[in-house]
Amino acid sequence: MALGTAVALGTGFASAAPATTAATTTASCTYPYVCIQRLSDGAIIGRFQDVTSTWQSLPSKPSNVRVINTRHDDVAYIREAGGSVDCVAPNSTLGITGYVLTGIRISSSATCA
């Protein structure tokens, strides 16, 4: 998915844009984190840093959030409750509305496969 592209995913909506497009986005999520930010109030509700080979569970099952990847060379995969997986490229954000996230995995890959 190209930066700035919006795609429909099931009943939800996702869009990707550079993490630096909104000052409030990067002000609360700094390198080297991948953060989950609530859309309603901008609060960071999750911060992840470690590259893992398995999924890290999201017990709060967030929805209506922005996933912010501040990492320069690593992608972040996010899993939704229905099993679909989305990829957030380095230095990008992905808005998630309409579905629930259940897991996150940071990969050392520099591109989404």
C-alpha positions, 0 to 999 in steps of 0.5 A: 500500500502506498503512503497516503492511500486509503483502502476499505478493509471489511467493514472498517477503514484504514489509511496510511500516511507518513507519521510526520504529517501531524505534529500531535501524532509524533509528539507523543510517540517517538522513535523507536516505538510503534504506538497505538493512539486512540482517535477519540482523544489522542491518548497513547494506549500502547507502546511497543519496541521489540522485534518479535517472531510471534504476536504480542497480544493486545488484551484491551482489544482496541478499535478506532485507533491510529497505529504509529510506526516511528521505526526507520527500518522495521515494519509493524504487522497488526492483526484484527479479530477476524484474522486479517493482517495489515502492515504499517511501513516504517515511518508511517501511520495506519488509521483503524476504524470499524474493527478490533485489533488483537495483536501486533508484531514488529518485524526487522523487514524494511518493507511490507510483503 
